[in-house]
């Protein structure tokens, strides 16, 4: 079955092993490179606007960092709340 790979000459055996290994690596790498090229997203998309809130007053929400108008604490980044599944 694999008579071509079972050569008696050491140089041909090494060559067959190297060529088989190179082909296997090529077959593994090429689809990965092709997939990453198609997955590239345009860089012109704007990032989502970040919201800030007071740790003590969650009803205070701002578009920019600063101080809470009620207590003067620094506003922190508002984390997205997970939506309940039901």
PDB file with SEQRES, HELIX, SHEET and CRYST1 records, atoms N, CA, C and O in Angstrom:
SEQRES   1 A   86  UNK UNK UNK UNK UNK UNK UNK UNK UNK UNK UNK UNK UNK          
SEQRES   2 A   86  UNK UNK UNK UNK UNK UNK UNK UNK UNK UNK UNK UNK UNK          
SEQRES   3 A   86  UNK UNK UNK UNK UNK UNK UNK UNK UNK UNK UNK UNK UNK          
SEQRES   4 A   86  UNK UNK UNK UNK UNK UNK UNK UNK UNK UNK UNK UNK UNK          
SEQRES   5 A   86  UNK UNK UNK UNK UNK UNK UNK UNK UNK UNK UNK UNK UNK          
SEQRES   6 A   86  UNK UNK UNK UNK UNK UNK UNK UNK UNK UNK UNK UNK UNK          
SEQRES   7 A   86  UNK UNK UNK UNK UNK UNK UNK UNK                              
HELIX    1 AA1 UNK A   10  UNK A   39  1                                  30    
SHEET    1 AA1 3 UNK A  61  UNK A  62  0                                        
SHEET    2 AA1 3 UNK A  52  UNK A  53 -1                                        
SHEET    3 AA1 3 UNK A  76  UNK A  77 -1                                        
CRYST1    1.000    1.000    1.000  90.00  90.00  90.00 P 1           1          
ATOM      1  N   UNK A   1       0.821  -1.187   0.000  1.00  0.00           N  
ATOM      2  CA  UNK A   1       0.000   0.000   0.000  1.00  0.00           C  
ATOM      3  C   UNK A   1       0.870   1.258   0.000  1.00  0.00           C  
ATOM      4  O   UNK A   1       0.668   2.144  -0.830  1.00  0.00           O  
ATOM      5  N   UNK A   2       1.822   1.345   0.908  1.00  0.00           N  
ATOM      6  CA  UNK A   2       2.702   2.505   0.992  1.00  0.00           C  
ATOM      7  C   UNK A   2       4.090   2.151   0.477  1.00  0.00           C  
ATOM      8  O   UNK A   2       5.087   2.464   1.127  1.00  0.00           O  
ATOM      9  N   UNK A   3       4.168   1.506  -0.673  1.00  0.00           N  
ATOM     10  CA  UNK A   3       5.444   1.070  -1.214  1.00  0.00           C  
ATOM     11  C   UNK A   3       6.339   2.255  -1.568  1.00  0.00           C  
ATOM     12  O   UNK A   3       7.562   2.156  -1.467  1.00  0.00           O  
ATOM     13  N   UNK A   4       5.743   3.377  -1.983  1.00  0.00           N  
ATOM     14  CA  UNK A   4       6.556   4.534  -2.331  1.00  0.00           C  
ATOM     15  C   UNK A   4       7.218   5.148  -1.102  1.00  0.00           C  
ATOM     16  O   UNK A   4       8.315   5.698  -1.200  1.00  0.00           O  
ATOM     17  N   UNK A   5       6.562   5.060   0.051  1.00  0.00           N  
ATOM     18  CA  UNK A   5       7.123   5.638   1.272  1.00  0.00           C  
ATOM     19  C   UNK A   5       8.127   4.719   1.935  1.00  0.00           C  
ATOM     20  O   UNK A   5       8.875   5.163   2.806  1.00  0.00           O  
ATOM     21  N   UNK A   6       8.167   3.454   1.552  1.00  0.00           N  
ATOM     22  CA  UNK A   6       9.086   2.487   2.169  1.00  0.00           C  
ATOM     23  C   UNK A   6      10.302   2.272   1.277  1.00  0.00           C  
ATOM     24  O   UNK A   6      10.608   1.143   0.895  1.00  0.00           O  
ATOM     25  N   UNK A   7      10.975   3.332   0.954  1.00  0.00           N  
ATOM     26  CA  UNK A   7      12.156   3.240   0.116  1.00  0.00           C  
ATOM     27  C   UNK A   7      13.324   2.712   0.936  1.00  0.00           C  
ATOM     28  O   UNK A   7      13.398   2.948   2.142  1.00  0.00           O  
ATOM     29  N   UNK A   8      14.228   2.006   0.290  1.00  0.00           N  
ATOM     30  CA  UNK A   8      15.391   1.444   0.980  1.00  0.00           C  
ATOM     31  C   UNK A   8      16.495   2.475   1.187  1.00  0.00           C  
ATOM     32  O   UNK A   8      17.325   2.328   2.083  1.00  0.00           O  
ATOM     33  N   UNK A   9      16.504   3.502   0.372  1.00  0.00           N  
ATOM     34  CA  UNK A   9      17.566   4.495   0.449  1.00  0.00           C  
ATOM     35  C   UNK A   9      17.237   5.502   1.555  1.00  0.00           C  
ATOM     36  O   UNK A   9      16.142   6.066   1.565  1.00  0.00           O  
ATOM     37  N   UNK A  10      18.176   5.738   2.494  1.00  0.00           N  
ATOM     38  CA  UNK A  10      17.896   6.655   3.622  1.00  0.00           C  
ATOM     39  C   UNK A  10      17.557   8.079   3.178  1.00  0.00           C  
ATOM     40  O   UNK A  10      16.707   8.730   3.785  1.00  0.00           O  
ATOM     41  N   UNK A  11      18.216   8.564   2.127  1.00  0.00           N  
ATOM     42  CA  UNK A  11      17.935   9.924   1.670  1.00  0.00           C  
ATOM     43  C   UNK A  11      16.491  10.045   1.176  1.00  0.00           C  
ATOM     44  O   UNK A  11      15.811  11.029   1.468  1.00  0.00           O  
ATOM     45  N   UNK A  12      16.030   9.043   0.430  1.00  0.00           N  
ATOM     46  CA  UNK A  12      14.660   9.078  -0.073  1.00  0.00           C  
ATOM     47  C   UNK A  12      13.644   8.942   1.060  1.00  0.00           C  
ATOM     48  O   UNK A  12      12.568   9.537   1.001  1.00  0.00           O  
ATOM     49  N   UNK A  13      13.972   8.175   2.074  1.00  0.00           N  
ATOM     50  CA  UNK A  13      13.071   8.042   3.223  1.00  0.00           C  
ATOM     51  C   UNK A  13      12.925   9.372   3.949  1.00  0.00           C  
ATOM     52  O   UNK A  13      11.821   9.779   4.307  1.00  0.00           O  
ATOM     53  N   UNK A  14      14.066  10.050   4.163  1.00  0.00           N  
ATOM     54  CA  UNK A  14      14.022  11.351   4.836  1.00  0.00           C  
ATOM     55  C   UNK A  14      13.259  12.368   3.991  1.00  0.00           C  
ATOM     56  O   UNK A  14      12.490  13.174   4.515  1.00  0.00           O  
ATOM     57  N   UNK A  15      13.477  12.321   2.692  1.00  0.00           N  
ATOM     58  CA  UNK A  15      12.783  13.241   1.797  1.00  0.00           C  
ATOM     59  C   UNK A  15      11.281  13.002   1.843  1.00  0.00           C  
ATOM     60  O   UNK A  15      10.502  13.953   1.899  1.00  0.00           O  
ATOM     61  N   UNK A  16      10.871  11.735   1.818  1.00  0.00           N  
ATOM     62  CA  UNK A  16       9.440  11.423   1.888  1.00  0.00           C  
ATOM     63  C   UNK A  16       8.837  11.899   3.202  1.00  0.00           C  
ATOM     64  O   UNK A  16       7.727  12.431   3.214  1.00  0.00           O  
ATOM     65  N   UNK A  17       9.544  11.716   4.297  1.00  0.00           N  
ATOM     66  CA  UNK A  17       9.047  12.146   5.603  1.00  0.00           C  
ATOM     67  C   UNK A  17       8.917  13.665   5.641  1.00  0.00           C  
ATOM     68  O   UNK A  17       7.915  14.193   6.124  1.00  0.00           O  
ATOM     69  N   UNK A  18       9.925  14.365   5.135  1.00  0.00           N  
ATOM     70  CA  UNK A  18       9.900  15.828   5.146  1.00  0.00           C  
ATOM     71  C   UNK A  18       8.773  16.352   4.268  1.00  0.00           C  
ATOM     72  O   UNK A  18       8.059  17.276   4.659  1.00  0.00           O  
ATOM     73  N   UNK A  19       8.608  15.767   3.081  1.00  0.00           N  
ATOM     74  CA  UNK A  19       7.542  16.217   2.194  1.00  0.00           C  
ATOM     75  C   UNK A  19       6.157  15.936   2.769  1.00  0.00           C  
ATOM     76  O   UNK A  19       5.249  16.755   2.628  1.00  0.00           O  
ATOM     77  N   UNK A  20       5.993  14.793   3.410  1.00  0.00           N  
ATOM     78  CA  UNK A  20       4.712  14.468   4.035  1.00  0.00           C  
ATOM     79  C   UNK A  20       4.409  15.438   5.174  1.00  0.00           C  
ATOM     80  O   UNK A  20       3.280  15.909   5.314  1.00  0.00           O  
ATOM     81  N   UNK A  21       5.418  15.731   5.979  1.00  0.00           N  
ATOM     82  CA  UNK A  21       5.254  16.665   7.092  1.00  0.00           C  
ATOM     83  C   UNK A  21       4.921  18.067   6.578  1.00  0.00           C  
ATOM     84  O   UNK A  21       4.052  18.742   7.129  1.00  0.00           O  
ATOM     85  N   UNK A  22       5.611  18.502   5.522  1.00  0.00           N  
ATOM     86  CA  UNK A  22       5.356  19.833   4.961  1.00  0.00           C  
ATOM     87  C   UNK A  22       3.939  19.914   4.390  1.00  0.00           C  
ATOM     88  O   UNK A  22       3.262  20.930   4.550  1.00  0.00           O  
ATOM     89  N   UNK A  23       3.494  18.853   3.727  1.00  0.00           N  
ATOM     90  CA  UNK A  23       2.135  18.848   3.177  1.00  0.00           C  
ATOM     91  C   UNK A  23       1.093  18.903   4.291  1.00  0.00           C  
ATOM     92  O   UNK A  23       0.085  19.600   4.167  1.00  0.00           O  
ATOM     93  N   UNK A  24       1.333  18.171   5.376  1.00  0.00           N  
ATOM     94  CA  UNK A  24       0.387  18.177   6.493  1.00  0.00           C  
ATOM     95  C   UNK A  24       0.299  19.565   7.130  1.00  0.00           C  
ATOM     96  O   UNK A  24      -0.795  20.027   7.458  1.00  0.00           O  
ATOM     97  N   UNK A  25       1.417  20.218   7.302  1.00  0.00           N  
ATOM     98  CA  UNK A  25       1.424  21.563   7.888  1.00  0.00           C  
ATOM     99  C   UNK A  25       0.714  22.541   6.956  1.00  0.00           C  
ATOM    100  O   UNK A  25      -0.068  23.377   7.408  1.00  0.00           O  
ATOM    101  N   UNK A  26       0.985  22.439   5.665  1.00  0.00           N  
ATOM    102  CA  UNK A  26       0.342  23.332   4.701  1.00  0.00           C  
ATOM    103  C   UNK A  26      -1.168  23.146   4.716  1.00  0.00           C  
ATOM    104  O   UNK A  26      -1.918  24.122   4.699  1.00  0.00           O  
ATOM    105  N   UNK A  27      -1.612  21.901   4.748  1.00  0.00           N  
ATOM    106  CA  UNK A  27      -3.049  21.642   4.767  1.00  0.00           C  
ATOM    107  C   UNK A  27      -3.696  22.132   6.059  1.00  0.00           C  
ATOM    108  O   UNK A  27      -4.888  22.440   6.070  1.00  0.00           O  
ATOM    109  N   UNK A  28      -2.939  22.208   7.137  1.00  0.00           N  
ATOM    110  CA  UNK A  28      -3.486  22.692   8.401  1.00  0.00           C  
ATOM    111  C   UNK A  28      -3.505  24.218   8.466  1.00  0.00           C  
ATOM    112  O   UNK A  28      -4.419  24.798   9.053  1.00  0.00           O  
ATOM    113  N   UNK A  29      -2.517  24.868   7.874  1.00  0.00           N  
ATOM    114  CA  UNK A  29      -2.376  26.320   8.004  1.00  0.00           C  
ATOM    115  C   UNK A  29      -3.223  27.088   6.996  1.00  0.00           C  
ATOM    116  O   UNK A  29      -3.822  28.101   7.355  1.00  0.00           O  
ATOM    117  N   UNK A  30      -3.290  26.641   5.757  1.00  0.00           N  
ATOM    118  CA  UNK A  30      -3.966  27.397   4.705  1.00  0.00           C  
ATOM    119  C   UNK A  30      -5.433  27.685   5.028  1.00  0.00           C  
ATOM    120  O   UNK A  30      -5.856  28.828   4.851  1.00  0.00           O  
ATOM    121  N   UNK A  31      -6.239  26.717   5.494  1.00  0.00           N  
ATOM    122  CA  UNK A  31      -7.632  27.051   5.825  1.00  0.00           C  
ATOM    123  C   UNK A  31      -7.741  28.074   6.954  1.00  0.00           C  
ATOM    124  O   UNK A  31      -8.659  28.894   6.960  1.00  0.00           O  
ATOM    125  N   UNK A  32      -6.820  28.032   7.897  1.00  0.00           N  
ATOM    126  CA  UNK A  32      -6.845  28.987   9.005  1.00  0.00           C  
ATOM    127  C   UNK A  32      -6.585  30.399   8.500  1.00  0.00           C  
ATOM    128  O   UNK A  32      -7.260  31.342   8.912  1.00  0.00           O  
ATOM    129  N   UNK A  33      -5.620  30.546   7.618  1.00  0.00           N  
ATOM    130  CA  UNK A  33      -5.306  31.865   7.063  1.00  0.00           C  
ATOM    131  C   UNK A  33      -6.471  32.367   6.211  1.00  0.00           C  
ATOM    132  O   UNK A  33      -6.828  33.544   6.271  1.00  0.00           O  
ATOM    133  N   UNK A  34      -7.051  31.485   5.429  1.00  0.00           N  
ATOM    134  CA  UNK A  34      -8.174  31.886   4.580  1.00  0.00           C  
ATOM    135  C   UNK A  34      -9.370  32.307   5.425  1.00  0.00           C  
ATOM    136  O   UNK A  34     -10.053  33.274   5.087  1.00  0.00           O  
ATOM    137  N   UNK A  35      -9.632  31.599   6.515  1.00  0.00           N  
ATOM    138  CA  UNK A  35     -10.757  31.939   7.388  1.00  0.00           C  
ATOM    139  C   UNK A  35     -10.529  33.273   8.080  1.00  0.00           C  
ATOM    140  O   UNK A  35     -11.457  34.074   8.194  1.00  0.00           O  
ATOM    141  N   UNK A  36      -9.303  33.524   8.548  1.00  0.00           N  
ATOM    142  CA  UNK A  36      -9.045  34.784   9.235  1.00  0.00           C  
ATOM    143  C   UNK A  36      -9.137  35.966   8.277  1.00  0.00           C  
ATOM    144  O   UNK A  36      -9.484  37.071   8.693  1.00  0.00           O  
ATOM    145  N   UNK A  37      -8.835  35.749   7.011  1.00  0.00           N  
ATOM    146  CA  UNK A  37      -8.951  36.837   6.034  1.00  0.00           C  
ATOM    147  C   UNK A  37     -10.411  37.178   5.765  1.00  0.00           C  
ATOM    148  O   UNK A  37     -10.740  38.342   5.535  1.00  0.00           O  
ATOM    149  N   UNK A  38     -11.285  36.183   5.790  1.00  0.00           N  
ATOM    150  CA  UNK A  38     -12.697  36.456   5.543  1.00  0.00           C  
ATOM    151  C   UNK A  38     -13.405  36.977   6.782  1.00  0.00           C  
ATOM    152  O   UNK A  38     -14.463  37.596   6.669  1.00  0.00           O  
ATOM    153  N   UNK A  39     -12.844  36.740   7.965  1.00  0.00           N  
ATOM    154  CA  UNK A  39     -13.454  37.201   9.210  1.00  0.00           C  
ATOM    155  C   UNK A  39     -13.100  38.643   9.543  1.00  0.00           C  
ATOM    156  O   UNK A  39     -13.665  39.216  10.475  1.00  0.00           O  
ATOM    157  N   UNK A  40     -12.184  39.233   8.807  1.00  0.00           N  
ATOM    158  CA  UNK A  40     -11.743  40.591   9.115  1.00  0.00           C  
ATOM    159  C   UNK A  40     -12.925  41.552   8.975  1.00  0.00           C  
ATOM    160  O   UNK A  40     -13.639  41.553   7.972  1.00  0.00           O  
ATOM    161  N   UNK A  41     -13.102  42.357  10.000  1.00  0.00           N  
ATOM    162  CA  UNK A  41     -14.192  43.339   9.994  1.00  0.00           C  
ATOM    163  C   UNK A  41     -13.622  44.706   9.664  1.00  0.00           C  
ATOM    164  O   UNK A  41     -12.481  45.001  10.017  1.00  0.00           O  
ATOM    165  N   UNK A  42     -14.389  45.531   9.003  1.00  0.00           N  
ATOM    166  CA  UNK A  42     -13.900  46.877   8.700  1.00  0.00           C  
ATOM    167  C   UNK A  42     -13.667  47.653   9.990  1.00  0.00           C  
ATOM    168  O   UNK A  42     -14.426  47.532  10.951  1.00  0.00           O  
ATOM    169  N   UNK A  43     -12.608  48.448   9.994  1.00  0.00           N  
ATOM    170  CA  UNK A  43     -12.254  49.200  11.191  1.00  0.00           C  
ATOM    171  C   UNK A  43     -13.052  50.491  11.321  1.00  0.00           C  
ATOM    172  O   UNK A  43     -12.851  51.241  12.276  1.00  0.00           O  
ATOM    173  N   UNK A  44     -13.949  50.763  10.382  1.00  0.00           N  
ATOM    174  CA  UNK A  44     -14.702  52.008  10.417  1.00  0.00           C  
ATOM    175  C   UNK A  44     -15.900  51.949  11.363  1.00  0.00           C  
ATOM    176  O   UNK A  44     -16.569  52.960  11.577  1.00  0.00           O  
ATOM    177  N   UNK A  45     -16.177  50.770  11.933  1.00  0.00           N  
ATOM    178  CA  UNK A  45     -17.315  50.676  12.846  1.00  0.00           C  
ATOM    179  C   UNK A  45     -16.963  51.377  14.151  1.00  0.00           C  
ATOM    180  O   UNK A  45     -15.886  51.166  14.710  1.00  0.00           O  
ATOM    181  N   UNK A  46     -17.859  52.194  14.621  1.00  0.00           N  
ATOM    182  CA  UNK A  46     -17.628  52.946  15.851  1.00  0.00           C  
ATOM    183  C   UNK A  46     -17.877  52.052  17.063  1.00  0.00           C  
ATOM    184  O   UNK A  46     -18.811  51.250  17.055  1.00  0.00           O  
ATOM    185  N   UNK A  47     -17.056  52.180  18.101  1.00  0.00           N  
ATOM    186  CA  UNK A  47     -17.301  51.387  19.299  1.00  0.00           C  
ATOM    187  C   UNK A  47     -18.581  51.848  19.993  1.00  0.00           C  
ATOM    188  O   UNK A  47     -19.010  52.992  19.843  1.00  0.00           O  
ATOM    189  N   UNK A  48     -19.174  50.944  20.745  1.00  0.00           N  
ATOM    190  CA  UNK A  48     -20.405  51.282  21.459  1.00  0.00           C  
ATOM    191  C   UNK A  48     -20.109  52.363  22.495  1.00  0.00           C  
ATOM    192  O   UNK A  48     -19.055  52.358  23.130  1.00  0.00           O  
ATOM    193  N   UNK A  49     -21.051  53.287  22.655  1.00  0.00           N  
ATOM    194  CA  UNK A  49     -20.881  54.366  23.615  1.00  0.00           C  
ATOM    195  C   UNK A  49     -20.858  53.788  25.029  1.00  0.00           C  
ATOM    196  O   UNK A  49     -21.697  52.964  25.392  1.00  0.00           O  
ATOM    197  N   UNK A  50     -19.881  54.236  25.815  1.00  0.00           N  
ATOM    198  CA  UNK A  50     -19.755  53.746  27.174  1.00  0.00           C  
ATOM    199  C   UNK A  50     -20.573  54.623  28.108  1.00  0.00           C  
ATOM    200  O   UNK A  50     -20.617  55.844  27.958  1.00  0.00           O  
ATOM    201  N   UNK A  51     -21.210  53.993  29.058  1.00  0.00           N  
ATOM    202  CA  UNK A  51     -22.008  54.710  30.048  1.00  0.00           C  
ATOM    203  C   UNK A  51     -21.322  54.593  31.402  1.00  0.00           C  
ATOM    204  O   UNK A  51     -20.628  53.615  31.678  1.00  0.00           O  
ATOM    205  N   UNK A  52     -21.523  55.590  32.229  1.00  0.00           N  
ATOM    206  CA  UNK A  52     -20.926  55.644  33.566  1.00  0.00           C  
ATOM    207  C   UNK A  52     -22.035  55.824  34.586  1.00  0.00           C  
ATOM    208  O   UNK A  52     -23.049  56.467  34.315  1.00  0.00           O  
ATOM    209  N   UNK A  53     -21.826  55.240  35.775  1.00  0.00           N  
ATOM    210  CA  UNK A  53     -22.820  55.339  36.839  1.00  0.00           C  
ATOM    211  C   UNK A  53     -22.119  55.473  38.186  1.00  0.00           C  
ATOM    212  O   UNK A  53     -20.926  55.197  38.318  1.00  0.00           O  
ATOM    213  N   UNK A  54     -22.885  55.901  39.173  1.00  0.00           N  
ATOM    214  CA  UNK A  54     -22.378  56.024  40.540  1.00  0.00           C  
ATOM    215  C   UNK A  54     -22.565  54.687  41.257  1.00  0.00           C  
ATOM    216  O   UNK A  54     -23.638  54.090  41.159  1.00  0.00           O  
ATOM    217  N   UNK A  55     -21.554  54.203  41.971  1.00  0.00           N  
ATOM    218  CA  UNK A  55     -21.710  52.944  42.716  1.00  0.00           C  
ATOM    219  C   UNK A  55     -22.793  53.026  43.794  1.00  0.00           C  
ATOM    220  O   UNK A  55     -23.413  52.013  44.117  1.00  0.00           O  
ATOM    221  N   UNK A  56     -23.029  54.212  44.352  1.00  0.00           N  
ATOM    222  CA  UNK A  56     -24.014  54.370  45.415  1.00  0.00           C  
ATOM    223  C   UNK A  56     -25.385  54.793  44.897  1.00  0.00           C  
ATOM    224  O   UNK A  56     -26.395  54.601  45.575  1.00  0.00           O  
ATOM    225  N   UNK A  57     -25.419  55.362  43.705  1.00  0.00           N  
ATOM    226  CA  UNK A  57     -26.666  55.839  43.126  1.00  0.00           C  
ATOM    227  C   UNK A  57     -26.786  55.304  41.695  1.00  0.00           C  
ATOM    228  O   UNK A  57     -26.443  56.010  40.747  1.00  0.00           O  
ATOM    229  N   UNK A  58     -27.266  54.073  41.525  1.00  0.00           N  
ATOM    230  CA  UNK A  58     -27.315  53.468  40.186  1.00  0.00           C  
ATOM    231  C   UNK A  58     -28.259  54.190  39.218  1.00  0.00           C  
ATOM    232  O   UNK A  58     -28.194  53.965  38.009  1.00  0.00           O  
ATOM    233  N   UNK A  59     -29.115  55.037  39.729  1.00  0.00           N  
ATOM    234  CA  UNK A  59     -30.008  55.771  38.836  1.00  0.00           C  
ATOM    235  C   UNK A  59     -29.283  56.907  38.115  1.00  0.00           C  
ATOM    236  O   UNK A  59     -29.789  57.435  37.125  1.00  0.00           O  
ATOM    237  N   UNK A  60     -28.090  57.289  38.612  1.00  0.00           N  
ATOM    238  CA  UNK A  60     -27.287  58.330  37.973  1.00  0.00           C  
ATOM    239  C   UNK A  60     -26.482  57.675  36.849  1.00  0.00           C  
ATOM    240  O   UNK A  60     -25.631  56.824  37.104  1.00  0.00           O  
ATOM    241  N   UNK A  61     -26.753  58.070  35.619  1.00  0.00           N  
ATOM    242  CA  UNK A  61     -26.055  57.520  34.449  1.00  0.00           C  
ATOM    243  C   UNK A  61     -25.567  58.686  33.602  1.00  0.00           C  
ATOM    244  O   UNK A  61     -26.305  59.640  33.355  1.00  0.00           O  
ATOM    245  N   UNK A  62     -24.306  58.600  33.155  1.00  0.00           N  
ATOM    246  CA  UNK A  62     -23.707  59.660  32.361  1.00  0.00           C  
ATOM    247  C   UNK A  62     -23.005  59.065  31.138  1.00  0.00           C  
ATOM    248  O   UNK A  62     -22.624  57.895  31.139  1.00  0.00           O  
ATOM    249  N   UNK A  63     -22.840  59.884  30.100  1.00  0.00           N  
ATOM    250  CA  UNK A  63     -22.126  59.458  28.896  1.00  0.00           C  
ATOM    251  C   UNK A  63     -20.617  59.631  29.025  1.00  0.00           C  
ATOM    252  O   UNK A  63     -19.864  59.125  28.193  1.00  0.00           O  
ATOM    253  N   UNK A  64     -20.170  60.334  30.053  1.00  0.00           N  
ATOM    254  CA  UNK A  64     -18.742  60.577  30.222  1.00  0.00           C  
ATOM    255  C   UNK A  64     -18.374  60.418  31.694  1.00  0.00           C  
ATOM    256  O   UNK A  64     -19.230  60.568  32.566  1.00  0.00           O  
ATOM    257  N   UNK A  65     -17.104  60.114  31.976  1.00  0.00           N  
ATOM    258  CA  UNK A  65     -16.688  59.975  33.378  1.00  0.00           C  
ATOM    259  C   UNK A  65     -16.768  61.323  34.094  1.00  0.00           C  
ATOM    260  O   UNK A  65     -16.741  62.379  33.462  1.00  0.00           O  
ATOM    261  N   UNK A  66     -16.864  61.267  35.389  1.00  0.00           N  
ATOM    262  CA  UNK A  66     -16.953  62.491  36.183  1.00  0.00           C  
ATOM    263  C   UNK A  66     -17.336  62.152  37.612  1.00  0.00           C  
ATOM    264  O   UNK A  66     -17.026  61.068  38.107  1.00  0.00           O  
ATOM    265  N   UNK A  67     -18.008  63.079  38.270  1.00  0.00           N  
ATOM    266  CA  UNK A  67     -18.433  62.916  39.665  1.00  0.00           C  
ATOM    267  C   UNK A  67     -19.951  62.780  39.731  1.00  0.00           C  
ATOM    268  O   UNK A  67     -20.679  63.343  38.913  1.00  0.00           O  
ATOM    269  N   UNK A  68     -20.403  62.029  40.711  1.00  0.00           N  
ATOM    270  CA  UNK A  68     -21.836  61.884  40.950  1.00  0.00           C  
ATOM    271  C   UNK A  68     -22.377  63.216  41.476  1.00  0.00           C  
ATOM    272  O   UNK A  68     -21.793  63.790  42.395  1.00  0.00           O  
ATOM    273  N   UNK A  69     -23.473  63.715  40.915  1.00  0.00           N  
ATOM    274  CA  UNK A  69     -24.024  64.987  41.383  1.00  0.00           C  
ATOM    275  C   UNK A  69     -24.638  64.885  42.776  1.00  0.00           C  
ATOM    276  O   UNK A  69     -24.837  65.906  43.434  1.00  0.00           O  
ATOM    277  N   UNK A  70     -24.942  63.673  43.236  1.00  0.00           N  
ATOM    278  CA  UNK A  70     -25.573  63.497  44.554  1.00  0.00           C  
ATOM    279  C   UNK A  70     -24.559  63.381  45.680  1.00  0.00           C  
ATOM    280  O   UNK A  70     -24.749  63.969  46.745  1.00  0.00           O  
ATOM    281  N   UNK A  71     -23.456  62.614  45.456  1.00  0.00           N  
ATOM    282  CA  UNK A  71     -22.523  62.365  46.550  1.00  0.00           C  
ATOM    283  C   UNK A  71     -21.083  62.752  46.233  1.00  0.00           C  
ATOM    284  O   UNK A  71     -20.251  62.805  47.139  1.00  0.00           O  
ATOM    285  N   UNK A  72     -20.771  63.023  44.965  1.00  0.00           N  
ATOM    286  CA  UNK A  72     -19.424  63.445  44.607  1.00  0.00           C  
ATOM    287  C   UNK A  72     -18.455  62.295  44.339  1.00  0.00           C  
ATOM    288  O   UNK A  72     -17.280  62.538  44.065  1.00  0.00           O  
ATOM    289  N   UNK A  73     -18.928  61.044  44.412  1.00  0.00           N  
ATOM    290  CA  UNK A  73     -18.050  59.903  44.119  1.00  0.00           C  
ATOM    291  C   UNK A  73     -17.746  59.861  42.628  1.00  0.00           C  
ATOM    292  O   UNK A  73     -18.512  60.365  41.807  1.00  0.00           O  
ATOM    293  N   UNK A  74     -16.603  59.243  42.294  1.00  0.00           N  
ATOM    294  CA  UNK A  74     -16.258  59.063  40.886  1.00  0.00           C  
ATOM    295  C   UNK A  74     -17.230  58.083  40.234  1.00  0.00           C  
ATOM    296  O   UNK A  74     -17.585  57.060  40.820  1.00  0.00           O  
ATOM    297  N   UNK A  75     -17.652  58.405  39.025  1.00  0.00           N  
ATOM    298  CA  UNK A  75     -18.510  57.503  38.270  1.00  0.00           C  
ATOM    299  C   UNK A  75     -17.664  56.352  37.717  1.00  0.00           C  
ATOM    300  O   UNK A  75     -16.502  56.539  37.358  1.00  0.00           O  
ATOM    301  N   UNK A  76     -18.261  55.174  37.657  1.00  0.00           N  
ATOM    302  CA  UNK A  76     -17.575  53.989  37.151  1.00  0.00           C  
ATOM    303  C   UNK A  76     -18.276  53.514  35.880  1.00  0.00           C  
ATOM    304  O   UNK A  76     -19.421  53.879  35.618  1.00  0.00           O  
ATOM    305  N   UNK A  77     -17.578  52.699  35.099  1.00  0.00           N  
ATOM    306  CA  UNK A  77     -18.150  52.194  33.845  1.00  0.00           C  
ATOM    307  C   UNK A  77     -19.334  51.300  34.173  1.00  0.00           C  
ATOM    308  O   UNK A  77     -19.253  50.421  35.031  1.00  0.00           O  
ATOM    309  N   UNK A  78     -20.435  51.544  33.473  1.00  0.00           N  
ATOM    310  CA  UNK A  78     -21.647  50.766  33.664  1.00  0.00           C  
ATOM    311  C   UNK A  78     -21.511  49.465  32.898  1.00  0.00           C  
ATOM    312  O   UNK A  78     -21.311  49.472  31.684  1.00  0.00           O  
ATOM    313  N   UNK A  79     -21.618  48.360  33.595  1.00  0.00           N  
ATOM    314  CA  UNK A  79     -21.522  47.051  32.960  1.00  0.00           C  
ATOM    315  C   UNK A  79     -22.892  46.650  32.446  1.00  0.00           C  
ATOM    316  O   UNK A  79     -23.912  46.935  33.073  1.00  0.00           O  
ATOM    317  N   UNK A  80     -22.905  45.982  31.293  1.00  0.00           N  
ATOM    318  CA  UNK A  80     -24.166  45.538  30.703  1.00  0.00           C  
ATOM    319  C   UNK A  80     -24.820  44.509  31.601  1.00  0.00           C  
ATOM    320  O   UNK A  80     -24.160  43.587  32.080  1.00  0.00           O  
ATOM    321  N   UNK A  81     -26.106  44.661  31.830  1.00  0.00           N  
ATOM    322  CA  UNK A  81     -26.865  43.729  32.648  1.00  0.00           C  
ATOM    323  C   UNK A  81     -27.281  42.538  31.787  1.00  0.00           C  
ATOM    324  O   UNK A  81     -27.780  42.733  30.678  1.00  0.00           O  
ATOM    325  N   UNK A  82     -27.088  41.301  32.274  1.00  0.00           N  
ATOM    326  CA  UNK A  82     -27.540  40.155  31.477  1.00  0.00           C  
ATOM    327  C   UNK A  82     -29.064  40.136  31.402  1.00  0.00           C  
ATOM    328  O   UNK A  82     -29.754  40.416  32.382  1.00  0.00           O  
ATOM    329  N   UNK A  83     -29.567  39.803  30.226  1.00  0.00           N  
ATOM    330  CA  UNK A  83     -31.016  39.751  30.052  1.00  0.00           C  
ATOM    331  C   UNK A  83     -31.529  38.402  30.574  1.00  0.00           C  
ATOM    332  O   UNK A  83     -30.971  37.353  30.251  1.00  0.00           O  
ATOM    333  N   UNK A  84     -32.586  38.439  31.377  1.00  0.00           N  
ATOM    334  CA  UNK A  84     -33.129  37.167  31.907  1.00  0.00           C  
ATOM    335  C   UNK A  84     -33.789  36.350  30.798  1.00  0.00           C  
ATOM    336  O   UNK A  84     -34.501  36.878  29.943  1.00  0.00           O  
ATOM    337  N   UNK A  85     -33.530  35.056  30.843  1.00  0.00           N  
ATOM    338  CA  UNK A  85     -34.138  34.157  29.857  1.00  0.00           C  
ATOM    339  C   UNK A  85     -35.386  33.563  30.461  1.00  0.00           C  
ATOM    340  O   UNK A  85     -35.372  33.100  31.601  1.00  0.00           O  
ATOM    341  N   UNK A  86     -36.441  33.574  29.720  1.00  0.00           N  
ATOM    342  CA  UNK A  86     -37.682  33.089  30.306  1.00  0.00           C  
ATOM    343  C   UNK A  86     -38.620  32.506  29.362  1.00  0.00           C  
ATOM    344  O   UNK A  86     -39.700  32.067  29.756  1.00  0.00           O  
TER     345      UNK A  86                                                      
END                                                                             
